Amino acid sequence: MQTYIYRCSRKPDMYIYLAERDDFSQVPTVVMNGLGITEFAMELEITEDRKLARVDASKVLQNMKTHGFHLQLPAQTTIDELMKRIASGK
């Protein structure tokens, strides 16, 4: 899967992965508000067996399919936990 990766200004080491360049339409507003300024970092082809520095490629692909984006967080928070918090209003 072709992905477009953006650096987020809110926290160091926080990145958002998108399937289409500059298309943030799948990202909930509350998540977008938490990103700060996004800056295009790179375009990358991700496959199940691709080695990535800080995240498992299969998890990225799963999040892209399920949520339409993948958020690489600097902490141990997963995107599923984040989406549950957003849904519950916490």
One Martini backbone bead per residue (centre of mass of N, CA, C, O) as a GRO file, in nm:
protein
   90
    1MET     BB    1   0.096   0.037   0.023
    2GLN     BB    2   0.048   0.359  -0.026
    3THR     BB    3   0.209   0.623   0.160
    4TYR     BB    4   0.158   0.926   0.360
    5ILE     BB    5   0.382   1.120   0.554
    6TYR     BB    6   0.335   1.309   0.863
    7ARG     BB    7   0.437   1.558   1.050
    8CYS     BB    8   0.390   1.654   1.394
    9SER     BB    9   0.405   1.936   1.613
   10ARG     BB   10   0.309   1.849   1.903
   11LYS     BB   11   0.504   1.588   1.876
   12PRO     BB   12   0.755   1.404   1.893
   13ASP     BB   13   0.720   1.125   1.689
   14MET     BB   14   0.465   1.225   1.527
   15TYR     BB   15   0.257   1.044   1.291
   16ILE     BB   16   0.080   1.046   0.973
   17TYR     BB   17  -0.101   0.813   0.777
   18LEU     BB   18  -0.180   0.803   0.426
   19ALA     BB   19  -0.332   0.710   0.115
   20GLU     BB   20  -0.352   1.021   0.047
   21ARG     BB   21  -0.244   1.304  -0.054
   22ASP     BB   22  -0.380   1.548   0.155
   23ASP     BB   23  -0.604   1.333   0.288
   24PHE     BB   24  -0.797   1.409   0.590
   25SER     BB   25  -1.104   1.295   0.581
   26GLN     BB   26  -1.065   1.035   0.790
   27VAL     BB   27  -0.999   1.239   1.010
   28PRO     BB   28  -1.081   1.332   1.297
   29THR     BB   29  -1.108   1.635   1.437
   30VAL     BB   30  -0.980   1.569   1.714
   31VAL     BB   31  -0.719   1.465   1.588
   32MET     BB   32  -0.637   1.707   1.418
   33ASN     BB   33  -0.616   1.905   1.665
   34GLY     BB   34  -0.365   1.720   1.790
   35LEU     BB   35  -0.133   1.766   1.561
   36GLY     BB   36  -0.117   2.032   1.438
   37ILE     BB   37   0.127   2.073   1.230
   38THR     BB   38   0.153   1.952   0.904
   39GLU     BB   39   0.427   1.766   0.740
   40PHE     BB   40   0.563   1.651   0.480
   41ALA     BB   41   0.791   1.366   0.461
   42MET     BB   42   0.671   1.093   0.300
   43GLU     BB   43   0.690   0.825   0.071
   44LEU     BB   44   0.544   0.483   0.117
   45GLU     BB   45   0.583   0.144   0.077
   46ILE     BB   46   0.360  -0.092   0.231
   47THR     BB   47   0.422  -0.406   0.375
   48GLU     BB   48   0.404  -0.673   0.577
   49ASP     BB   49   0.743  -0.717   0.549
   50ARG     BB   50   0.811  -0.442   0.635
   51LYS     BB   51   1.055  -0.247   0.781
   52LEU     BB   52   1.011  -0.050   1.069
   53ALA     BB   53   1.125   0.143   1.320
   54ARG     BB   54   0.833   0.197   1.524
   55VAL     BB   55   0.651  -0.007   1.349
   56ASP     BB   56   0.416  -0.224   1.241
   57ALA     BB   57   0.312  -0.285   0.928
   58SER     BB   58   0.045  -0.441   0.989
   59LYS     BB   59  -0.075  -0.213   1.165
   60VAL     BB   60  -0.087   0.002   0.955
   61LEU     BB   61  -0.269  -0.152   0.755
   62GLN     BB   62  -0.503  -0.195   0.952
   63ASN     BB   63  -0.561   0.109   1.011
   64MET     BB   64  -0.612   0.191   0.721
   65LYS     BB   65  -0.859   0.003   0.685
   66THR     BB   66  -1.029   0.083   0.945
   67HIS     BB   67  -0.964   0.425   0.959
   68GLY     BB   68  -0.780   0.563   0.710
   69PHE     BB   69  -0.539   0.561   0.924
   70HIS     BB   70  -0.217   0.639   1.086
   71LEU     BB   71  -0.094   0.675   1.423
   72GLN     BB   72   0.216   0.781   1.537
   73LEU     BB   73   0.316   0.744   1.860
   74PRO     BB   74   0.539   0.813   2.120
   75ALA     BB   75   0.380   0.637   2.281
   76GLN     BB   76   0.180   0.348   2.387
   77THR     BB   77  -0.046   0.442   2.226
   78THR     BB   78  -0.313   0.340   2.051
   79ILE     BB   79  -0.544   0.385   1.810
   80ASP     BB   80  -0.771   0.227   1.949
   81GLU     BB   81  -0.763   0.383   2.215
   82LEU     BB   82  -0.811   0.662   2.093
   83MET     BB   83  -1.089   0.598   1.958
   84LYS     BB   84  -1.232   0.526   2.225
   85ARG     BB   85  -1.196   0.801   2.359
   86ILE     BB   86  -1.347   0.963   2.148
   87ALA     BB   87  -1.619   0.808   2.167
   88SER     BB   88  -1.640   0.872   2.494
   89GLY     BB   89  -1.515   1.176   2.551
   90LYS     BB   90  -1.201   1.157   2.688
   0.00000   0.00000   0.00000
